[in-house]
Amino acid sequence: MKKRIMSGMRPTGKLHLGHYLGVLKNWVKLQDEFDCFFSVADWHALTTKYDKTEDLEQNVLEVVMDWLACGVNPEKATIYLQSLVPETAELHIYLSMITPQNWVERDPTLKDMAKILRTKEGVNSQIGYGLMGYPVLMSADIMTFNADYVPVGSDQVAHVEITRDIARRFNNIYNTEFFHEPEPKLNNCALICGLDGNKMGKSYCNDIKISDSEEETTKKIMKAITDRSRIKKDDLGHPDECEVVYKYWKIFGDENQIADINDRCSKGVMGCAECKRALAERVNSELREIRERRKYYENHLDEVRAIIKDGSLRAQKEAQIILSEVRKLVKMYKG
C-alpha cells in the first residue's frame, strides 16, 4: 500500500506564485507516489476571519480551481472540504482532552497568527478559543487519515512536531500503537519573494496570481524592484544585487537563459526594462496552460463543486474508519 500524505490550505482567495512554486508543484509530484488527502481548510479560515465570511464559499471554489489548474488530479488525490468531514471535529475533541496547555501555547504557528491578529486589531484584541485550539485542530486534520507524512518547507518543520507529540501521547495513554507519528516531508521547492522584495502575499499587494492575465502579469513585473545601483541602461549591472527580477530568473529560467541574462546585465548591454519584459514572457509561458485549464473550470463550476463533493465523501469514508477505532480505544459508549 502507498504511504499516506495529508496537507491543506486555508481558503483565502485566488492563489499566487508562492503557492504554485512552494506547494502545488510538489503536490502534483506527490500524488503519483502517495495516497494524498488535500484539504481546503475552511474551519481554519474561521480562526482569524470568523466575522468576514461573505467571500468564504467563493474562496473555496477559487482555491480548488487553482489546484486543478496546476495539475492536482482528483482521480489520483482526494480533494476535500474540511467542514464536510465532521469526523475531524470529533477527533479534535478527543485530542484536545489529552493535549497539555503549554504545548499549544508554544506552537510557532499560533504565535505568528496571534501576532498578526494583534497587529491588525490592536494590542488589546482577544485571541479566540478557536485560534488557541488551532494547533490541535491541525493535528486532527493530519491524524484523521493517520497520515505518514506532511509536506512542509524547511521553515515549517516545527509545525509537525506537535502532531507527533499528540499522536505519541494518545498511544501512550490508551496503550496502543494505532496512530503514526507523521514525519515532515521537505518539499525543497524554490521560494519566491514578492515584487517589492518582501514576502509574497495578497495583503501586501506584491503578488502575481496564478489566475492573472498575461497583461496583468506583465504590468506587475514591470514594476518589480531591480538593481538599485543602475541609473542608466548602459550602466554595468550587478545581477546578484538585483532584489527581485534576477531571483525570478533563477526560478523560471533555464541554465542558458540565466547565464545570458547575467552576462548581458553585467556588461550593461541589457537594461532593466528589457530584462523585465523578457521575464514577463517567460513567466507567462510557464503559466499559459495552467491559466487555460483554470478558465475551463471557471466556466464549469458545477464540475468543480462535484469534485469537492465526491472528494469529501471519499475523505469522510476514510475518516470514519479511523474515528471508529479511536472511539474504541477511548472506550466511548457504544449504545
ZAMARGU-4260 file (C-alpha; in steps of 0.2 Angstrom, whole numbers, plus 5000, padded with zeros to 4 digits):
<rodrens>
0) 5000/5000/5000 | 5006/5018/4997 | 5011/5028/5011 | 4998/5042/5015 | 5001/5061/5015
5) 4989/5075/5021 | 4991/5093/5018 | 4979/5108/5016 | 4977/5127/5013 | 4965/5140/5020
10) 4953/5147/5008 | 4959/5165/5007 | 4955/5168/4989 | 4965/5166/4972 | 4982/5158/4974
15) 4999/5166/4969 | 5016/5161/4963 | 5022/5157/4980 | 5008/5144/4982 | 5012/5137/4965
20) 5031/5135/4967 | 5031/5131/4986 | 5016/5119/4987 | 5006/5115/4971 | 5021/5109/4960
25) 5026/5097/4974 | 5008/5091/4977 | 5007/5086/4959 | 5023/5076/4960 | 5017/5068/4977
30) 5000/5062/4970 | 5009/5049/4959 | 5019/5042/4973 | 5007/5043/4989 | 4989/5041/4994
35) 4986/5060/4996 | 4972/5070/5005 | 4972/5088/5001 | 4961/5099/5012 | 4953/5116/5009
40) 4953/5121/5027 | 4938/5132/5029 | 4937/5129/5048 | 4955/5136/5050 | 4949/5151/5040
45) 4937/5155/5054 | 4950/5156/5067 | 4955/5173/5062 | 4941/5178/5050 | 4926/5172/5059
50) 4917/5189/5056 | 4922/5190/5037 | 4914/5175/5029 | 4905/5184/5015 | 4918/5178/5002
55) 4921/5161/5010 | 4911/5150/4999 | 4918/5158/4983 | 4936/5157/4990 | 4934/5138/4992
60) 4930/5137/4974 | 4945/5149/4969 | 4957/5138/4979 | 4951/5122/4971 | 4951/5129/4953
65) 4969/5134/4956 | 4973/5117/4962 | 4965/5108/4947 | 4973/5121/4935 | 4990/5117/4942
70) 4988/5098/4940 | 4981/5091/4956 | 4971/5077/4949 | 4955/5071/4959 | 4957/5054/4951
75) 4974/5052/4960 | 4972/5063/4975 | 4957/5066/4987 | 4952/5084/4986 | 4940/5088/5001
80) 4932/5102/5011 | 4937/5101/5029 | 4920/5106/5036 | 4912/5092/5025 | 4922/5079/5036
85) 4914/5081/5053 | 4924/5066/5060 | 4939/5078/5061 | 4929/5089/5073 | 4925/5074/5084
90) 4943/5068/5084 | 4949/5086/5088 | 4938/5085/5104 | 4947/5069/5109 | 4964/5076/5106
95) 4960/5092/5115 | 4957/5082/5130 | 4974/5075/5131 | 4985/5090/5125 | 4993/5100/5138
100) 4990/5119/5138 | 5008/5123/5136 | 5010/5113/5121 | 4998/5123/5112 | 5005/5140/5118
105) 5022/5136/5112 | 5017/5132/5094 | 5026/5144/5082 | 5011/5144/5070 | 4999/5150/5084
110) 5012/5163/5090 | 5013/5170/5072 | 4995/5171/5069 | 4991/5179/5086 | 5005/5192/5082
115) 4997/5196/5065 | 4980/5197/5073 | 4985/5209/5086 | 4994/5220/5074 | 4979/5221/5063
120) 4966/5223/5078 | 4976/5231/5091 | 4986/5226/5106 | 4971/5223/5117 | 4962/5211/5105
125) 4957/5195/5112 | 4963/5178/5105 | 4948/5167/5102 | 4946/5150/5109 | 4946/5143/5091
130) 4963/5151/5087 | 4970/5144/5103 | 4965/5127/5098 | 4972/5129/5080 | 4987/5118/5083
135) 4976/5103/5090 | 4964/5105/5075 | 4979/5105/5063 | 4984/5089/5072 | 4967/5082/5070
140) 4967/5086/5051 | 4983/5075/5049 | 4978/5061/5061 | 4960/5060/5054 | 4969/5050/5040
145) 4983/5043/5050 | 4995/5051/5038 | 5013/5045/5037 | 5020/5062/5030 | 5016/5080/5030
150) 5024/5090/5016 | 5031/5106/5023 | 5045/5119/5019 | 5061/5119/5030 | 5054/5133/5040
155) 5038/5124/5044 | 5046/5108/5052 | 5042/5113/5069 | 5023/5114/5065 | 5023/5095/5063
160) 5031/5092/5079 | 5015/5095/5090 | 5006/5082/5079 | 5020/5069/5083 | 5019/5074/5101
165) 5000/5072/5102 | 5000/5055/5092 | 5013/5048/5104 | 5004/5054/5119 | 4987/5047/5113
170) 4996/5030/5110 | 5004/5030/5127 | 4988/5035/5137 | 4977/5022/5128 | 4991/5008/5127
175) 4991/5007/5108 | 5002/5009/5093 | 4987/5015/5082 | 4992/5032/5077 | 5008/5035/5066
180) 5020/5049/5071 | 5019/5058/5055 | 5035/5064/5048 | 5038/5081/5039 | 5042/5078/5021
185) 5053/5093/5015 | 5047/5099/4998 | 5064/5108/4993 | 5054/5120/4982 | 5060/5137/4976
190) 5054/5151/4987 | 5049/5167/4979 | 5048/5184/4986 | 5035/5197/4982 | 5038/5210/4968
195) 5044/5223/4982 | 5057/5211/4989 | 5046/5206/5004 | 5036/5190/5007 | 5024/5187/4994
200) 5006/5189/4999 | 4989/5196/4993 | 4988/5208/5008 | 5004/5216/5003 | 4998/5219/4985
205) 5015/5212/4979 | 5010/5195/4972 | 5007/5188/4955 | 4991/5177/4955 | 4990/5161/4946
210) 4974/5167/4938 | 4981/5184/4932 | 4980/5188/4914 | 4996/5189/4904 | 4994/5208/4903
215) 4991/5209/4922 | 5007/5199/4925 | 5017/5209/4913 | 5012/5226/4921 | 5016/5219/4938
220) 5033/5213/4933 | 5037/5229/4925 | 5035/5237/4942 | 5047/5225/4951 | 5062/5230/4960
225) 5079/5228/4951 | 5097/5233/4954 | 5095/5250/4963 | 5113/5255/4958 | 5109/5256/4940
230) 5103/5273/4934 | 5106/5272/4915 | 5103/5257/4903 | 5121/5255/4899 | 5127/5256/4917
235) 5135/5240/4922 | 5123/5229/4932 | 5125/5218/4947 | 5113/5203/4945 | 5116/5196/4962
240) 5111/5213/4970 | 5095/5213/4959 | 5082/5211/4973 | 5068/5203/4963 | 5070/5201/4945
245) 5086/5191/4944 | 5079/5180/4958 | 5064/5177/4947 | 5075/5172/4933 | 5084/5159/4943
250) 5067/5151/4947 | 5059/5152/4930 | 5074/5152/4918 | 5084/5138/4911 | 5103/5137/4913
255) 5106/5146/4897 | 5094/5160/4900 | 5100/5163/4917 | 5118/5164/4910 | 5113/5175/4896
260) 5104/5187/4907 | 5119/5188/4920 | 5131/5191/4906 | 5121/5205/4897 | 5116/5214/4913
265) 5134/5214/4920 | 5140/5221/4904 | 5127/5234/4903 | 5120/5229/4886 | 5103/5224/4893
270) 5093/5237/4903 | 5081/5233/4917 | 5065/5236/4907 | 5071/5224/4893 | 5075/5212/4906
275) 5058/5213/4915 | 5049/5211/4898 | 5059/5195/4894 | 5055/5189/4912 | 5036/5193/4910
280) 5036/5182/4893 | 5045/5168/4902 | 5033/5168/4917 | 5018/5169/4906 | 5024/5155/4896
285) 5026/5144/4911 | 5008/5148/4917 | 4999/5148/4900 | 4992/5130/4900 | 4988/5132/4919
290) 4978/5148/4915 | 4969/5139/4901 | 4964/5125/4912 | 4958/5137/4925 | 4947/5146/4913
295) 4939/5129/4909 | 4935/5127/4927 | 4928/5145/4929 | 4916/5140/4915 | 4912/5123/4923
300) 4909/5127/4941 | 4896/5113/4943 | 4911/5101/4939 | 4922/5110/4952 | 4908/5108/4965
305) 4906/5089/4961 | 4924/5086/4963 | 4923/5094/4980 | 4908/5084/4985 | 4915/5067/4979
310) 4932/5070/4987 | 4924/5075/5003 | 4913/5059/5003 | 4929/5049/5000 | 4938/5058/5014
315) 4924/5055/5026 | 4923/5037/5022 | 4942/5035/5027 | 4939/5046/5042 | 4925/5036/5048
320) 4937/5021/5049 | 4950/5030/5059 | 4937/5038/5071 | 4928/5021/5074 | 4945/5014/5080
325) 4948/5030/5091 | 4931/5028/5099 | 4935/5010/5104 | 4952/5015/5111 | 4945/5029/5121
330) 4931/5017/5126 | 4917/5028/5122 | 4899/5022/5125 | 4893/5011/5110 | 4875/5012/5113
</rodrens>
